[in-house]
């Protein structure tokens, strides 16, 4: 399987060096690429091979021999292809005698149904349709995975050939049910679970502070600093609105640590 990948990549990139080809194939080394090309030949150079036997062929007298018997023979009815009809190859008929349509017996390539593929395989095929000239490494950056993951995904799809990746992806996804306002492969990663958790944590903290401030406003007249401070000294925080602003200023300031914020809140409570 890995030898085939090396040959496919070499055919797609005829100008690439051995090191570049090794970088495109997961877990391949330059030595392995060189051995494969020496054993199977470089696909990029196969189109330049010349049939030396045909090029060096020298016409001889035997090439000019004419079948005199065939030239002198008088055509007969047996030689006329229209004189007889092969009943075995005649057009098929239906039960009522009508001629049935003749179908093309040539087998067309079969493609897996989208429902038979995993979500990650469909995601990779969609990325191929959006970036048809991208390498496996480029697709890995788009989908935020490794190049070996891309290789494993596509190689596990029946009938997939990297050299025909664009036509294969379109043929498979043409039968996919479109989703309403479905996100693209690049947009689907913009809502990170970590971001959602952070927003919920901040909102919970704000709600807790609001509750503490409401309780603080009801007890403001009896607040002291715990060291015997007089009522006059505590009058600075008699204004609930001022206390509210102080708490928010502490939360927004980068110069106040979390421990200092807790000390300030305890002193206000």
TAHU-V928277 format. One record per helix or strand of 3 or more residues. SS is the DSSP state (a for helix, b for strand). FROM is the first residue (numbers start at 1). TO is the last residue. If there is no record, write none. Layout:
SS,FROM,TO
SS,FROM,TO
This chain:
a,2,12
a,18,24
a,30,40
a,43,48
a,52,55
a,61,64
a,68,72
a,77,79
a,87,89
a,114,116
a,119,130
a,136,143
a,147,155
a,162,173
a,187,189
a,193,222
a,233,237
a,240,252
a,258,268
